[in-house]
Amino acid sequence: MSRDVLRSSPWLRLMFFHVAFFIAGNMPLWMGRTLGYLTATLSWICDARGRRTVRRNIAHFLPRQCPEALSRAVRRSYVNFGFAVCESFGMGGVGIGGLRPRHFTAPCLELVDPWRVFARRPLAGAAILTSVHCNWELLSAAYHHLGMLSSVQAIALSSGDPAIDALFERTRARVNCHSLLLDRAPLASLRALKDGKPLGLVAERDYTGNGLVVRFGHGRTRMPVGPAALSVQTQAPIIPCLLARRSAGRLVLIVARPIRPDQHLAKSEQVAALTQRLADCFTRFIAAAPAQWVAFHDPWERHPHRR
């Protein structure tokens, strides 16, 4: 079913998501991953334009002398995305399929926290947990099942259909994650942090057009200023996290060193410096697992790196 058909018919689009959530929640996980693999491989074969976009984007994070590695990474990016969609739709685990709590404990999930950010669980006080578009829906389930957070408010991009947004909200709510839609997020996020609640968001892609231009990979991109601005206003630390895949059934959650504002600078300088530091951290994240970054849209400000 093409994306144009789904966009032109809200009823069909809603039915598609209902069916997808039902299948993901009731199909055995190995079968769901197999379906995700086959669907993603077919998409990789048919989507010539998408392959070029993904290749151009991932090239910013790989050594320029490795064209074979780049080609493999492009194909794997489709497969990893297929796995992630299947797993995130079934992460509530209310049917016979989907992800279960055991999938978020050893040996299925390893926590790497060298700065001991989560030495005491759940994390107490306000914090801004950021990530990139890499298994991002599963992060809230990992936080929940590992006892890292008692709950989290997550900034989410609306699908454009309140009924579909409600489907995602019900799935997230099963792991104590509650959505703040992007158009209402600024005030709600500030209120949550001032109330001492953790906030989660994916922060390497600017959806508003108001972001700051920063160095990112081998190029430059616009990155949202929300995390930095909220940190400056509330003094809450920014905690970058990455949930990466070691294999089809094994994940690793990496917690980076918290980023804090430098109060000796003017507020505008603090926001700019924090945003660049976050971009540098995200560059290292994506370079560590370039094939897992969802890169189907061109994020570069200008003069994209070419091969």
C-alpha positions in Angstrom: 0.0 0.0 0.0 1.6 3.3 -1.1 2.1 6.2 1.2 0.1 8.4 -1.2 -2.9 6.2 -0.9 -2.6 6.2 3.0 -2.3 10.0 3.0 -5.3 10.5 0.8 -7.6 8.2 2.9 -7.6 8.9 6.7 -9.8 5.9 7.3 -7.5 3.5 5.5 -4.5 5.1 7.3 -6.2 4.5 10.7 -7.1 1.0 9.8 -3.5 0.3 8.7 -2.2 1.4 12.1 -4.8 -0.6 14.0 -3.9 -3.7 12.0 -0.1 -3.1 12.5 -0.5 -2.7 16.3 -2.7 -5.8 16.5 -0.3 -7.9 14.5 2.8 -6.7 16.4 1.2 -7.3 19.7 0.0 -10.8 18.9 2.6 -12.3 16.5 5.5 -14.2 18.1 8.5 -11.9 18.2 10.7 -14.0 16.0 7.9 -14.0 13.4 7.5 -10.3 13.7 11.2 -9.7 13.2 11.2 -12.0 10.2 8.3 -10.0 8.7 10.1 -6.8 9.4 13.3 -8.1 7.8 11.5 -9.3 4.7 9.5 -6.0 4.3 12.6 -3.9 4.9 14.6 -5.9 2.4 11.9 -5.5 -0.2 11.8 -1.8 0.4 15.5 -1.6 0.0 15.3 -3.3 -3.3 12.5 -1.1 -4.7 13.4 2.3 -3.1 16.2 3.6 -5.3 15.6 7.2 -4.4 15.6 6.3 -0.7 18.8 4.4 -1.0 20.5 7.4 -2.5 19.3 9.6 0.4 20.3 7.1 3.1 23.7 6.6 1.4 24.3 10.4 1.3 23.3 10.8 4.9 25.2 7.9 6.4 28.3 8.9 4.4 28.8 11.8 6.9 29.6 9.3 9.6 31.8 6.7 7.9 35.5 7.0 6.7 35.5 8.3 3.2 37.7 5.5 1.9 35.2 2.7 2.8 32.6 2.5 0.0 31.9 -1.2 0.7 31.1 -0.4 4.3 28.8 2.4 3.2 26.8 0.1 0.9 26.4 -2.5 3.6 25.3 0.2 6.1 22.6 1.4 3.7 21.0 -2.0 3.4 21.3 -2.7 7.1 19.6 0.6 7.9 16.5 -0.6 6.2 16.6 -3.9 8.0 17.2 -2.2 11.4 14.3 0.1 10.8 12.1 -2.9 10.0 13.1 -4.5 13.3 12.5 -1.3 15.2 9.1 -0.7 13.8 8.0 -4.2 14.6 9.3 -4.1 18.1 8.0 -0.6 19.0 4.5 -1.4 17.8 4.5 -4.5 20.1 6.5 -3.1 23.0 3.4 -3.0 25.3 3.3 -6.8 25.3 -0.4 -7.2 26.0 -1.0 -10.0 23.4 0.8 -13.3 22.9 3.5 -11.5 20.9 5.5 -8.3 21.2 8.3 -7.4 23.5 8.2 -8.6 27.1 10.0 -7.4 30.3 12.6 -10.3 29.8 13.6 -8.7 26.5 14.9 -5.7 28.5 17.1 -7.6 30.9 20.4 -9.4 30.5 21.5 -11.0 28.2 18.9 -9.3 25.8 19.8 -5.8 27.0 23.1 -4.5 28.4 23.3 -1.1 30.2 26.6 0.8 29.7 26.6 3.7 32.2 30.3 4.7 32.8 29.4 8.0 34.5 27.0 6.2 36.9 24.2 8.5 36.0 21.7 5.8 37.0 23.7 4.4 40.0 20.6 5.1 42.0 17.3 4.0 40.5 14.9 5.4 39.6 16.6 8.7 38.7 15.4 11.5 41.0 14.7 15.0 39.9 14.4 16.8 36.6 16.5 15.6 33.7 16.4 16.0 29.9 17.1 12.6 28.3 17.9 13.0 24.7 18.6 10.6 21.8 18.7 10.3 18.1 16.4 8.5 15.6 17.7 5.0 16.5 15.3 2.6 18.3 14.0 5.7 20.0 10.5 4.3 20.7 12.0 1.4 22.6 14.0 3.7 24.9 11.0 4.4 27.2 10.5 0.6 27.6 14.2 0.2 28.4 14.0 3.0 31.0 10.9 1.4 32.5 11.9 -2.3 32.7 15.4 -1.5 34.0 13.9 0.7 36.7 15.9 3.8 35.5 12.9 6.1 35.6 9.6 5.8 37.4 7.9 7.6 34.5 8.9 10.0 31.6 7.2 12.7 29.6 8.2 12.3 26.0 8.0 14.9 23.3 6.3 13.3 20.2 5.6 14.4 16.7 1.9 14.2 15.9 0.9 11.9 13.0 -1.7 14.4 12.0 -4.6 12.1 13.1 -5.6 12.2 16.8 -6.9 8.6 16.6 -3.4 7.4 15.5 -1.7 9.5 18.1 -4.0 7.8 20.7 -2.8 4.4 19.5 0.8 5.4 20.1 0.0 7.0 23.5 -1.7 3.8 24.8 1.4 1.8 23.8 3.7 4.2 25.5 1.6 4.5 28.6 2.1 0.7 29.2 5.7 1.5 30.0 4.9 4.7 32.0 5.7 7.0 29.1 3.3 9.9 28.4 3.4 11.9 25.2 3.7 15.7 24.9 2.8 16.5 21.3 5.3 18.9 19.7 2.9 21.8 19.1 2.1 21.9 22.9 5.6 20.8 24.1 7.4 24.1 25.1 5.2 25.0 28.1 4.3 21.4 29.1 8.0 20.5 29.0 9.0 23.4 31.2 6.2 22.6 33.6 7.3 19.0 33.8 10.9 19.9 34.5 10.0 22.4 37.2 7.9 19.7 38.8 11.0 17.5 39.0 9.9 15.1 36.2 12.2 13.6 33.6 11.7 14.6 30.0 12.6 12.5 27.0 13.0 13.6 23.4 14.7 12.8 20.1 16.9 15.9 19.5 19.0 15.6 16.3 16.4 16.6 13.8 14.7 20.1 13.6 11.0 19.8 12.7 10.2 23.5 13.3 12.7 25.3 11.1 13.9 27.4 14.1 16.9 25.4 15.1 20.6 26.4 15.3 23.1 25.5 12.6 25.7 23.2 14.2 28.6 21.0 13.0 27.2 17.5 12.6 29.2 14.6 11.1 31.0 15.8 8.0 28.5 18.6 7.5 26.2 21.1 9.1 22.6 20.8 10.1 19.9 22.6 12.0 19.3 21.2 15.4 16.5 22.1 17.8 17.4 24.4 20.6 14.7 23.0 22.9 16.9 20.7 25.1 19.5 23.5 25.6 17.0 26.2 26.2 15.1 24.0 28.8 18.4 23.1 30.5 19.4 26.8 30.7 16.0 27.7 32.2 15.8 24.9 34.7 19.4 23.9 35.3 18.3 20.3 34.5 21.1 18.2 33.0 20.9 16.9 29.5 21.6 13.2 29.5 22.3 11.8 26.0 21.4 8.1 25.6 21.6 5.7 22.7 19.8 2.3 22.4 21.7 0.4 19.8 21.4 -3.2 18.4 24.1 -5.7 18.8 22.2 -8.4 16.9 18.6 -9.1 16.0 17.7 -10.0 19.6 20.3 -8.1 21.7 20.4 -4.4 22.5 22.8 -2.1 24.4 21.8 1.1 26.2 24.7 3.6 26.3 24.4 6.6 28.7 26.8 9.4 27.9 28.2 12.0 30.3 25.6 14.5 31.3 25.8 18.0 29.7 25.3 21.0 31.9 25.1 24.7 31.0 28.0 27.0 31.8 26.5 29.7 34.0 29.4 32.1 33.3 28.1 32.7 29.8 25.2 34.7 28.6 22.0 32.7 28.2 22.2 32.8 24.4 25.8 31.6 24.4 24.9 28.8 26.8 22.2 27.6 24.4 24.5 27.7 21.5 27.3 25.9 23.3 25.0 23.2 24.7 23.5 22.6 21.3 26.9 22.1 19.7 28.1 19.8 22.5 24.9 17.8 22.1 25.6 17.6 18.3 29.1 16.4 19.0 27.8 13.7 21.3 25.2 12.6 18.7 27.9 12.5 16.0 29.8 9.9 18.1 26.5 8.0 18.7 25.7 7.7 15.0 29.3 7.0 14.1 29.2 4.0 16.5 26.1 2.6 14.8 25.6 4.4 11.5 23.4 1.6 10.0 20.9 2.1 12.8 20.3 5.8 12.3 17.0 6.4 10.5 18.2 8.6 7.7 15.5 8.7 5.1 15.3 12.5 5.0 18.1 14.9 4.2 18.9 17.0 7.3 21.9 18.9 6.0 21.9 22.7 5.9 23.8 23.1 2.7 26.5 21.6 0.5 25.9 17.9 1.5 28.9 15.7 1.6 29.0 13.7 -1.6 30.6 10.5 -2.8 
